[in-house]
Amino acid sequence: MRGVSIIGIGTTPFGILEGKSLKEIATFACNEAIKDAGIEKNAIEAFYLGNFISGILLGQETIAPLVANSLGLPKDIPCTKVEGACCSGAIAFRHGYLLIASGLANFVLVAGVEKMSSSTTEKNTEGIASALDQETEGRTGLTFPGFFALIARRHMYQYGTKIQHLGLVSVKNHTNSISNPRARFRNKTTLEEVMASRMVADPLKVFDCCPISDGAAAAILCPSEIAHQFHKKPIDILASVQTTGDSTTYEMDDPTTLIASVSAAQKAFEISHLSPQDIDVVELHDCFTIAEVVDSEDLGFFAKGKGGFAVEEGLTHIGGKIPINPSGGLISKGHPIGATGIGQVFEVVKQLRGEHENQVKNAEVGLTHNLGATGQVCTVNILKKKD
Amino acid sequence: MSNEHQMIILHCEVCGTFHIPPKYLCTKCGHESLKELTTSGTGRIYTFTTIYAAPESFKDQVPYDIAIVELDEGIKVTARIKKMDEAPIKIDDPVRFFKKDEIGYWFKK
């Protein structure tokens, strides 16, 4: 296995991209990544595209070759869509990593895309709920806000986490995205506003939930040994891990811990010979405020049950012990589902290049955490500024 | 499924694990033949939520209560809750199974 680096990144803003199609936004993000890497598109030897529900929402499938042809990529390369619900983008990223690490390719384009805003909220809720097991939990009318609400109630019961702790995650992430031009929301919000917002799945309210968004993000990967030839600030992928968790809530021993996050983080730290203390900046999967609390514990940054208190103490703010989601996260930057995993990589690469609008000082090592469905799929990447 | 008023679970006679149906083999030991057992149908609320924003096919039912119920047998199941009075649902409240339909399991609180 050889080292793999990121030499190019591209993205659309995340939000309501009125009048722009899935194909258009994916094409734009990929083209930006190719230009950032400074390679010819004919050099690309494979393309992986993460997407979750274009079939359900748009009636559009087979989107990897569709986007490849829109870009004008060579015809003699494999173009593959991958799906793992909200984790689809990061799975695409990892497939590109594997292909280069194995020596089978030198330049791979990886991307993620979702177009959601042209469908109603009910249609989106139904589409997203397709990631539940339809033979069991899906048919009960459970939703993803509902799934995380079940976790929230139990977390509060077991550890004394308060609804205000969850609200403070939303306040922090909204504050973080004020300076992020790629974010859907760029206004400050207050705890009072969060607490007074409309109920979605008790105890989670609108401001505890990530917004429906459109967006695409892309990256170009190549072997580390040649990365400097293409970009002056390559970013090394120290670890890229994917794991599997339970498909249903009722089969989890303890739903306040998502086991796929725990195992992905443990493996990533083992592979990279690093520990949570070595990480300077984190973009993790805060699809709901409680998810940020649970993830921050599962990844090893805080003891189980302490994630909510950590937010209250300011430990996850910029300048805190471990800055989490300086981009605004899924809650405030937005969550165009298939794009999110690579959107996180985009944000961390900007941080490690020292070029982020909400820069964590001297960030050298970053972690991304992307979670799919009921924690059924998880990826963790550890990225480092190349020496 | 048999009588809708009885809650059936599956039992692996090789390793002793209980499963909520459908289950096509024992995920713990791989045994392929799982035996149906009638449960007491009683348990407690393990965690719960009330859904206000529903998928398209459920939007006429909002708000509705969903819980994870821990049965006396120790196994958990996701279920809809029918409240028999106005008291809010709490973790550890006792509940009783009363039907299974196209939505799944229903418990009364």
HADDOCK unambig.tbl for C-alpha pairs under 7 A between the chains (distance, minus, plus):
assign (segid A and resid 122 and name CA) (segid B and resid 54 and name CA) 6.73 0.50 0.50
assign (segid A and resid 122 and name CA) (segid B and resid 55 and name CA) 5.13 0.50 0.50
assign (segid A and resid 122 and name CA) (segid B and resid 56 and name CA) 4.69 0.50 0.50
assign (segid A and resid 123 and name CA) (segid B and resid 55 and name CA) 6.82 0.50 0.50
assign (segid A and resid 123 and name CA) (segid B and resid 56 and name CA) 5.96 0.50 0.50
assign (segid A and resid 125 and name CA) (segid B and resid 54 and name CA) 6.80 0.50 0.50
assign (segid A and resid 125 and name CA) (segid B and resid 55 and name CA) 4.93 0.50 0.50
assign (segid A and resid 126 and name CA) (segid B and resid 55 and name CA) 4.36 0.50 0.50
assign (segid A and resid 126 and name CA) (segid B and resid 56 and name CA) 5.94 0.50 0.50
assign (segid A and resid 137 and name CA) (segid B and resid 78 and name CA) 6.39 0.50 0.50
assign (segid A and resid 139 and name CA) (segid B and resid 103 and name CA) 5.08 0.50 0.50
assign (segid A and resid 139 and name CA) (segid B and resid 104 and name CA) 6.67 0.50 0.50
assign (segid A and resid 140 and name CA) (segid B and resid 79 and name CA) 6.83 0.50 0.50
assign (segid A and resid 140 and name CA) (segid B and resid 80 and name CA) 6.75 0.50 0.50
assign (segid A and resid 140 and name CA) (segid B and resid 103 and name CA) 4.79 0.50 0.50
assign (segid A and resid 140 and name CA) (segid B and resid 104 and name CA) 5.82 0.50 0.50
assign (segid A and resid 141 and name CA) (segid B and resid 58 and name CA) 6.20 0.50 0.50
assign (segid A and resid 143 and name CA) (segid B and resid 54 and name CA) 6.83 0.50 0.50
assign (segid A and resid 146 and name CA) (segid B and resid 49 and name CA) 6.33 0.50 0.50
assign (segid A and resid 146 and name CA) (segid B and resid 51 and name CA) 6.30 0.50 0.50
assign (segid A and resid 149 and name CA) (segid B and resid 49 and name CA) 5.95 0.50 0.50
assign (segid A and resid 150 and name CA) (segid B and resid 47 and name CA) 5.61 0.50 0.50
assign (segid A and resid 150 and name CA) (segid B and resid 48 and name CA) 5.30 0.50 0.50
assign (segid A and resid 150 and name CA) (segid B and resid 49 and name CA) 5.79 0.50 0.50
assign (segid A and resid 153 and name CA) (segid B and resid 47 and name CA) 6.05 0.50 0.50
assign (segid A and resid 153 and name CA) (segid B and resid 48 and name CA) 6.75 0.50 0.50
assign (segid A and resid 154 and name CA) (segid B and resid 47 and name CA) 5.58 0.50 0.50
assign (segid A and resid 199 and name CA) (segid B and resid 52 and name CA) 6.54 0.50 0.50
assign (segid A and resid 200 and name CA) (segid B and resid 51 and name CA) 6.44 0.50 0.50
assign (segid A and resid 200 and name CA) (segid B and resid 52 and name CA) 5.01 0.50 0.50
assign (segid A and resid 200 and name CA) (segid B and resid 53 and name CA) 5.20 0.50 0.50
assign (segid A and resid 201 and name CA) (segid B and resid 49 and name CA) 6.17 0.50 0.50
assign (segid A and resid 201 and name CA) (segid B and resid 50 and name CA) 5.42 0.50 0.50
assign (segid A and resid 201 and name CA) (segid B and resid 51 and name CA) 4.50 0.50 0.50
assign (segid A and resid 201 and name CA) (segid B and resid 52 and name CA) 5.61 0.50 0.50
assign (segid A and resid 201 and name CA) (segid B and resid 53 and name CA) 6.83 0.50 0.50
assign (segid A and resid 202 and name CA) (segid B and resid 49 and name CA) 5.26 0.50 0.50
assign (segid A and resid 202 and name CA) (segid B and resid 50 and name CA) 5.15 0.50 0.50
assign (segid A and resid 202 and name CA) (segid B and resid 51 and name CA) 6.69 0.50 0.50
assign (segid A and resid 250 and name CA) (segid B and resid 68 and name CA) 6.23 0.50 0.50
assign (segid A and resid 250 and name CA) (segid B and resid 76 and name CA) 5.17 0.50 0.50
assign (segid A and resid 250 and name CA) (segid B and resid 77 and name CA) 5.04 0.50 0.50
assign (segid A and resid 250 and name CA) (segid B and resid 78 and name CA) 5.72 0.50 0.50
assign (segid A and resid 251 and name CA) (segid B and resid 76 and name CA) 6.83 0.50 0.50
